[in-house]
């Protein structure tokens, strides 16, 4: 179970899996496209302060947990693909609300309207992704393909970290913020259509399912790993809150592609600890490079390489910590740790470090170093003692 390699099975990549993987990519892009565009709109058009902007962007993180405890009950009492599709429709409508707000040019919107919109958007996105990764993808794969399916589908969502902001930034520069909103709604609509094309096998609903539970929501025995992942993702969120040119996100994607190659060839037979440690060292190097040379093109490649390696390995750790019938719960826990940290990092970037790039980078660097020390001295050994697979 300590192998670094995740085997590739051609039979996994059937039509239904491709459709759901791309649905995850497009849905995540629809949210990430707002990361570079929405804060500038709030400050320049709606007259928000950096502090109010940070609170608005960070509110998304709290919304992710709103439906989590009810996820299992919802997929047992309603058709699971319909739960996903209704959550996606809600996301599109909430993004459309921002278009309506932007059309009211004669008055400024209240802070609490935007905060509530971000909370609701986080709730809809959290429900949609938890249903997709913890139920829909698993249900359409053979049992011996599920680890690879989880690993591969999460990579599609990870690509959105570069493709989403890149698309949002390019559209905003060429056509303005309203076009970004239409783009986000279009991506959500495409994600809806792709899952609509999938035929899901009938499953008899389980009886006596509690209205609120940790099933498909949070894995208690993975809390230490969750905290370690959160430290990393907050640092990444802080980095994304800085103003970047489109080239930064394109180079970030190059780093992700290098991470895929590194997992397949460099870390294939390496010692288990080496992957996360190497990824964190690459992130530290990327942050140091940005501190020394803010316009460097090496930093985003290193950041993408480090984030890709770390994210993949932490996901597999969550899977191996899960007990029987907890695979879906492990996926949701990883998703929450990743998305919570990103949203909090972006929010803190505007709330505490607006126009203070050095302070922001030093904070991100400190968090990454703490994550490295925590993993080396605690998390890795704890994982080896507690893994179940």
Wavefront OBJ file of the C-alpha trace (Angstrom):
o trace
v 0.000 0.000 0.000
v 3.031 2.341 0.111
v 3.495 2.389 -3.642
v 3.671 5.810 -5.259
v 2.100 4.628 -8.492
v -1.595 4.734 -9.379
v -2.235 2.178 -12.177
v -3.949 3.204 -15.392
v -6.832 1.082 -16.670
v -8.029 1.853 -20.179
v -11.490 0.474 -19.382
v -12.047 3.235 -16.794
v -12.065 5.889 -19.502
v -15.505 5.116 -20.831
v -17.944 7.687 -22.171
v -19.711 8.275 -18.840
v -16.452 8.882 -16.997
v -15.244 11.392 -19.591
v -18.539 13.274 -19.384
v -18.456 13.514 -15.578
v -14.758 14.407 -15.443
v -15.289 17.271 -17.873
v -18.401 18.295 -15.952
v -16.269 18.620 -12.823
v -13.689 20.646 -14.754
v -16.242 23.054 -16.224
v -18.162 23.492 -12.985
v -14.979 24.297 -11.067
v -13.844 26.683 -13.807
v -17.157 28.543 -13.502
v -16.290 29.336 -9.876
v -12.565 29.966 -10.317
v -13.145 32.326 -13.252
v -14.463 34.836 -10.695
v -11.285 34.796 -8.566
v -9.326 37.441 -10.528
v -12.344 39.365 -11.861
v -14.853 39.677 -9.020
v -12.651 41.446 -6.423
v -11.693 44.149 -8.905
v -15.350 44.623 -9.845
v -16.337 44.941 -6.195
v -13.676 47.569 -5.494
v -13.832 49.570 -8.732
v -17.553 49.403 -9.578
v -19.347 48.712 -6.284
v -17.021 50.849 -4.175
v -16.089 48.057 -1.743
v -13.065 48.443 0.499
v -10.374 45.735 0.340
v -11.590 44.528 3.747
v -15.192 44.159 2.538
v -13.943 42.461 -0.613
v -11.950 39.993 1.450
v -14.981 39.189 3.628
v -17.097 38.653 0.514
v -14.620 36.323 -1.171
v -13.940 34.398 2.032
v -17.657 33.845 2.739
v -17.623 31.241 -0.025
v -15.648 28.927 2.291
v -18.394 28.873 4.927
v -21.075 28.116 2.352
v -19.280 24.907 1.322
v -20.402 23.252 4.578
v -24.081 24.235 4.452
v -25.453 21.069 2.806
v -22.612 18.720 3.750
v -24.313 17.011 6.684
v -27.445 16.475 4.558
v -25.657 15.184 1.441
v -26.234 11.496 2.213
v -29.918 12.040 2.982
v -30.439 14.034 -0.220
v -28.916 11.419 -2.526
v -30.951 8.663 -0.826
v -34.297 10.465 -0.997
v -33.925 12.073 -4.425
v -32.342 10.933 -7.663
v -28.657 11.599 -7.112
v -28.061 13.075 -10.565
v -31.023 15.418 -10.040
v -29.501 16.689 -6.796
v -26.363 17.543 -8.736
v -28.210 19.199 -11.603
v -30.401 21.306 -9.326
v -27.335 22.493 -7.442
v -25.713 23.476 -10.756
v -28.841 25.388 -11.799
v -28.734 27.207 -8.452
v -25.105 28.143 -9.133
v -25.985 29.602 -12.525
v -28.861 31.618 -11.042
v -26.641 32.967 -8.271
v -24.053 34.042 -10.812
v -26.876 35.661 -12.754
v -27.739 37.627 -9.610
v -24.360 39.355 -9.880
v -25.226 40.320 -13.455
v -28.449 41.906 -12.178
v -26.534 43.735 -9.449
v -24.057 45.043 -12.017
v -26.924 46.320 -14.173
v -28.104 48.569 -11.304
v -25.549 51.246 -12.101
v -27.410 53.984 -10.256
v -26.714 52.563 -6.795
v -24.117 50.563 -4.886
v -25.004 47.110 -3.631
v -24.958 46.308 0.074
v -22.076 44.262 1.468
v -24.501 41.733 2.922
v -26.103 41.055 -0.455
v -22.724 40.009 -1.845
v -21.819 38.047 1.295
v -25.091 36.126 1.118
v -24.592 35.527 -2.597
v -21.127 34.099 -1.944
v -22.418 31.948 0.926
v -25.202 30.561 -1.273
v -22.829 30.012 -4.205
v -20.458 28.103 -1.917
v -23.358 25.989 -0.636
v -24.552 25.108 -4.155
v -21.023 24.396 -5.410
v -20.198 22.313 -2.344
v -23.325 20.191 -2.739
v -22.802 19.713 -6.476
v -19.181 18.647 -6.150
v -19.738 16.402 -3.130
v -22.540 14.568 -4.950
v -20.437 14.280 -8.105
v -17.204 12.998 -6.532
v -18.643 11.001 -3.635
v -21.546 9.355 -5.472
v -21.967 9.836 -9.222
v -18.420 9.029 -10.343
v -18.093 6.119 -7.912
v -21.448 4.610 -8.925
v -20.505 4.406 -12.609
v -17.122 2.699 -12.069
v -16.160 -0.867 -11.261
v -14.968 -1.287 -7.679
v -11.368 -2.006 -8.722
v -11.271 1.208 -10.831
v -12.545 3.587 -8.179
v -9.233 4.779 -6.751
v -7.994 5.600 -10.227
v -11.334 7.253 -11.027
v -11.127 9.467 -7.939
v -7.488 10.309 -8.685
v -8.145 11.163 -12.347
v -11.383 13.115 -11.812
v -9.712 15.267 -9.175
v -6.979 16.119 -11.663
v -9.624 17.534 -14.004
v -10.888 19.792 -11.212
v -7.282 20.744 -10.370
v -6.705 21.923 -13.948
v -9.474 24.458 -13.318
v -7.166 26.240 -10.869
v -5.227 27.559 -13.862
v -7.803 27.387 -16.660
v -10.615 29.087 -14.698
v -8.740 32.267 -13.639
v -6.986 32.384 -17.034
v -10.323 32.369 -18.870
v -11.895 34.835 -16.426
v -8.968 37.239 -16.712
v -8.863 37.130 -20.519
v -12.614 37.633 -20.852
v -12.606 40.458 -18.300
v -9.774 42.273 -20.085
v -11.463 41.991 -23.460
v -15.185 42.361 -22.649
v -15.623 43.332 -18.991
v -17.039 41.727 -15.869
v -20.509 41.052 -17.258
v -18.970 38.841 -19.915
v -17.165 36.935 -17.159
v -20.515 36.265 -15.503
v -22.019 35.030 -18.756
v -18.967 32.829 -19.228
v -19.363 31.377 -15.728
v -23.055 30.708 -16.320
v -22.235 29.096 -19.659
v -19.666 26.812 -18.044
v -22.197 25.794 -15.396
v -24.753 25.113 -18.119
v -22.275 22.933 -20.003
v -21.494 21.024 -16.785
v -25.247 20.433 -16.355
v -25.598 19.157 -19.930
v -22.695 16.714 -19.665
v -24.155 14.970 -16.602
v -27.605 15.054 -18.198
v -26.182 12.847 -20.980
v -25.065 10.163 -18.510
v -27.370 7.244 -17.686
v -27.018 6.200 -14.066
v -27.922 2.705 -12.859
v -30.891 2.450 -10.545
v -30.073 2.112 -6.868
v -32.611 1.164 -4.224
v -32.646 3.939 -1.594
v -31.359 2.936 1.811
v -33.814 3.015 4.675
v -33.406 4.784 7.999
v -30.902 7.316 6.653
v -30.527 10.173 9.094
v -31.297 13.692 7.887
v -27.880 14.845 9.089
v -24.739 12.713 9.297
v -21.030 12.711 8.453
v -21.572 10.182 5.641
v -20.401 11.662 2.288
v -19.409 14.792 4.232
v -16.445 14.581 6.613
v -14.037 11.820 7.654
v -13.290 12.284 11.394
v -10.201 10.070 11.361
v -8.716 12.289 8.644
v -8.779 15.504 10.672
v -4.989 15.762 11.023
v -4.542 15.321 7.287
v -7.329 17.861 6.723
v -5.469 20.493 8.770
v -2.212 19.810 6.924
v -3.965 20.166 3.566
v -5.685 23.341 4.760
v -2.336 24.999 5.497
v -1.178 24.287 1.951
v -4.385 25.429 0.256
v -4.549 28.691 2.257
v -1.032 29.472 0.995
v -2.185 28.768 -2.580
v -5.251 30.983 -2.052
v -3.051 33.824 -0.826
v -0.962 33.477 -3.976
v -4.082 33.626 -6.173
v -5.255 36.842 -4.478
v -2.293 38.695 -5.976
v -2.721 40.409 -9.362
v -1.296 38.189 -12.092
v -0.961 38.406 -15.849
v -2.609 35.671 -17.950
v 0.853 34.170 -18.532
v 1.083 33.301 -14.824
v -1.931 30.975 -15.065
v -0.712 29.493 -18.359
v 2.618 28.649 -16.717
v 0.753 27.247 -13.714
v -0.907 24.813 -16.111
v 2.533 23.833 -17.419
v 3.467 22.995 -13.828
v 0.395 20.776 -13.498
v 1.350 18.872 -16.639
v 4.884 18.408 -15.316
v 3.404 17.095 -12.062
v 1.519 14.428 -14.007
v 4.745 13.343 -15.688
v 6.647 13.417 -12.398
v 4.086 11.160 -10.721
v 4.275 8.668 -13.547
v 8.063 8.562 -13.981
v 9.971 10.347 -11.197
v 8.022 9.191 -8.121
v 6.873 5.844 -9.469
v 9.075 3.778 -7.133
v 10.243 6.499 -4.737
v 9.848 6.438 -0.948
v 6.310 7.422 0.049
v 7.234 10.544 2.014
v 9.279 11.987 -0.852
v 6.287 13.108 -2.919
v 4.678 15.517 -0.451
v 8.036 16.733 0.877
v 9.256 17.447 -2.667
v 6.012 19.232 -3.540
v 6.222 21.463 -0.480
v 9.868 22.282 -1.188
v 8.871 23.292 -4.737
v 6.164 25.563 -3.340
v 8.687 27.143 -0.966
v 11.067 27.662 -3.895
v 8.266 29.276 -5.929
v 7.437 31.722 -3.130
v 11.101 32.590 -2.579
v 11.472 33.187 -6.311
v 8.512 35.582 -6.285
v 10.025 37.448 -3.349
v 13.349 37.815 -5.122
v 12.102 38.325 -8.693
v 8.367 39.236 -8.819
v 8.238 38.901 -12.630
v 9.902 35.487 -12.760
v 8.377 32.847 -15.029
v 9.862 29.989 -13.008
v 7.690 30.547 -9.916
v 4.277 29.636 -11.426
v 5.726 26.485 -13.004
v 7.214 25.438 -9.663
v 3.958 26.291 -7.875
v 1.909 24.204 -10.312
v 4.374 21.321 -10.051
v 4.308 21.414 -6.253
v 0.538 21.838 -5.916
v -0.140 19.033 -8.398
v 2.121 16.574 -6.592
v 0.842 17.484 -3.121
v -2.829 17.462 -4.086
v -2.689 14.043 -5.713
v -0.853 12.399 -2.832
v -3.083 13.918 -0.131
v -6.155 12.658 -1.994
v -4.795 9.105 -2.001
v -3.962 9.446 1.699
v -7.587 10.331 2.452
v -8.753 7.293 0.478
v -6.390 5.004 2.378
v -7.584 6.394 5.725
v -11.210 5.574 4.933
v -12.904 2.401 6.126
v -15.398 0.254 4.222
v -18.073 2.360 2.474
v -16.273 5.608 3.401
v -14.619 6.268 0.037
v -17.140 8.954 -0.852
v -16.682 10.577 2.549
v -12.919 10.699 2.041
v -13.419 12.467 -1.310
v -15.673 15.095 0.242
v -13.211 15.688 3.083
v -10.381 16.274 0.629
v -12.604 18.588 -1.430
v -13.567 20.612 1.658
v -9.975 20.947 2.834
v -8.844 22.131 -0.582
v -11.690 24.532 -1.373
v -11.910 25.944 2.155
v -8.230 26.837 2.131
v -8.368 28.411 -1.323
v -11.359 30.590 -0.437
v -9.931 31.630 2.922
v -6.587 32.400 1.296
v -8.150 34.599 -1.383
v -10.280 36.351 1.259
v -7.326 36.932 3.599
v -5.264 38.224 0.705
v -7.641 41.153 0.247
v -8.632 41.512 3.902
v -5.127 41.658 5.380
v -2.552 42.041 2.602
v -4.027 44.222 -0.145
v -1.181 46.064 -1.913
v 1.307 44.370 0.434
v 2.798 41.657 -1.785
v 5.872 41.039 0.362
v 3.856 40.549 3.562
v 1.476 38.239 1.689
v 4.291 36.130 0.256
v 6.054 35.878 3.607
v 2.779 34.709 5.182
v 2.247 32.124 2.442
v 5.858 31.030 2.850
v 5.407 30.649 6.618
v 2.271 28.549 6.161
v 4.047 26.302 3.655
v 7.014 25.805 5.980
v 4.642 24.951 8.849
v 2.862 22.482 6.541
v 6.205 20.872 5.671
v 7.253 20.574 9.319
v 3.836 19.224 10.314
v 3.925 16.622 7.568
v 7.507 15.539 8.248
v 7.268 15.301 12.030
v 3.631 14.303 12.535
v 1.266 13.671 9.634
v 3.255 11.065 7.710
v 3.937 8.850 10.713
v 0.385 9.269 11.954
v -0.924 8.270 8.519
v 1.161 5.075 8.424
v -0.237 4.056 11.821
v -3.861 4.782 10.937
v -4.322 3.886 7.268
v -6.860 1.178 6.482
v -5.974 0.278 2.889
l 1 2 3 4 5 6 7 8 9 10 11 12 13 14 15 16 17 18 19 20 21 22 23 24 25 26 27 28 29 30 31 32 33 34 35 36 37 38 39 40 41 42 43 44 45 46 47 48 49 50 51 52 53 54 55 56 57 58 59 60 61 62 63 64 65 66 67 68 69 70 71 72 73 74 75 76 77 78 79 80 81 82 83 84 85 86 87 88 89 90 91 92 93 94 95 96 97 98 99 100 101 102 103 104 105 106 107 108 109 110 111 112 113 114 115 116 117 118 119 120 121 122 123 124 125 126 127 128 129 130 131 132 133 134 135 136 137 138 139 140 141 142 143 144 145 146 147 148 149 150 151 152 153 154 155 156 157 158 159 160 161 162 163 164 165 166 167 168 169 170 171 172 173 174 175 176 177 178 179 180 181 182 183 184 185 186 187 188 189 190 191 192 193 194 195 196 197 198 199 200 201 202 203 204 205 206 207 208 209 210 211 212 213 214 215 216 217 218 219 220 221 222 223 224 225 226 227 228 229 230 231 232 233 234 235 236 237 238 239 240 241 242 243 244 245 246 247 248 249 250 251 252 253 254 255 256 257 258 259 260 261 262 263 264 265 266 267 268 269 270 271 272 273 274 275 276 277 278 279 280 281 282 283 284 285 286 287 288 289 290 291 292 293 294 295 296 297 298 299 300 301 302 303 304 305 306 307 308 309 310 311 312 313 314 315 316 317 318 319 320 321 322 323 324 325 326 327 328 329 330 331 332 333 334 335 336 337 338 339 340 341 342 343 344 345 346 347 348 349 350 351 352 353 354 355 356 357 358 359 360 361 362 363 364 365 366 367 368 369 370 371 372 373 374 375 376 377 378 379 380 381 382 383 384 385 386 387 388 389
